[in-house]
Amino acid sequence: MPLVPLAPAIVIVVGIATAVAIALIGIRQLARMSDQAASLRAEVLAATLAARLHGTADAERTELLGQAARRTGSEILLVEQNGHVLVNESFGAPAKADIFQMLTRGKGEETTSLGRVRFAARPLRPPLSHLSVLTFVAAPTPPPDSLALGNAVAALTTLLLGVAVAVALSFTKAARDDVDYLRERITAMARGHGQSASSTDLIQTEPVPIRSLDQVGLLTAAFNLLITRFAAAERSYRADLQQASAMDRERSAFLAGLSHELRTPLNAILGFAHVLESEVDGPLSQDAREALSVIRQSGEHLRTLIDDILDLSALETGKLQLSRRAVNLRVLVDQVMREASAAARDKPIQLRVTGDHGLLAHADPRRVRQILTNLVSNAVKFTARGSVAVHIAARGRYATIAVQDTGPGIPPEETSAVFEEYRQTGDVRSRRAGTGLGLSIARRLVMMHGGTIQLESELGRGSTFTITLPLWVAPPPQPAPVQPPAPDAATTPVSEPGGGRPGGRIV
């Protein structure tokens, strides 16, 4: 419920409940006082009539009691002690047994034709002590003045409620104005911060003015404290973020520069090693050939590490771009498997490729080759015996390539870590030389193509890496241009060979 109507509604409900309670208490008090007055009136009337009847002749008793009943508006009976009625000035005399009980009780409450009444019995003095006067005075419910009391309570309640509601409205309106002002300031602050979220502007730190000293004022003070702490935390966060960004840029620049500097002498080493292995300068001994083979293999491995670092740096800086076209995946996988067969030559490993020969993917062939080379070389490297199989298939709008091996497998708790930079799974003794960047680069390249890469592995049964790449969709054929109709050959002029004026017609 809104704040403004709530407090006046509470005041109205409480005020009405209080007025009703006061009215009920007042009416009950009036009823009690009315009953007491009726009892006193009945007793006084009975005593007066008993005294008058003592000196009144028998023939005049009926007239005396009638006049008294008419003037007082009550009922009067002159009865004997046994309950027999001698004079009846009522609308209906009670039964004899009831009259006897009333004489015995002396006074009390009964119900007659007048309704609820108060009665009093007074015996006459001797020698008429065998006679008694019974008087009945009406005691109505509710009491006669209850309506006036109710009207007075209602008028007073209306007046007091009007004043209370006006005061409550003024206080609640002031509180709501403070709340609205605080909300508007917070909204404006949030909107301004949201519009400049991409810039380097900090959140507004101007405190909200405290307009009252009630709970809203306490809320405003707490909000100002929160703003101050949040602004300090944001400044610290931005400073740390800038420092981390600067360090990341410096790291990327250092890796790129270092990789280029390392590649220059490495290319020279590999080039001269190739020249020496070609025996251009003369035959080599067996030991020299083995030494050159070690040099060349180590250099190739080092160049692979440098290429991984360069690729990672290009991916992080966003400089790596894809050159997409239609790629025959079966041809590319066959080439990668032929290159991997050299590494598997000394192992009891069977390499095989299955799948569609004409499946085309919309991808960068160089990067897809890099992805497959990494996955197949890892499978060959970690598989001691068994097989390494690559299966190609189409799945909806994507082409899937599954590389499956029978190696040692990867523990379930380490399957998510294989795609992280500089991470290698397994114990230290089972790891191979490398930077731990191959799978991370492969995952990023697959995601750049809009595909996915997944790993399924079981200890002792091998691993399966499955990548998806978008299928190649051939562009729709363009409609052939409409040729204008050929002119009539009988009237087409033909230029002379010398480039002169037309001199004949084709017939």
PyMOL commands that set and color helices and strands:
alter all, ss='L'
color gray80, all
select helices_A, chain A and resi 3-54+58-72+96-105+146-195+215-277+286-317+329-341+365-382+412-414+438-448+489-491
alter helices_A, ss='H'
color red, helices_A
select strands_A, chain A and resi 75-80+85-89+107-112+115-123+131-138+325-328+349-355+360-363+386-395+398-405+452-458+462-470+493-494+504-505
alter strands_A, ss='S'
color yellow, strands_A
deselect
rebuild
show_as cartoon
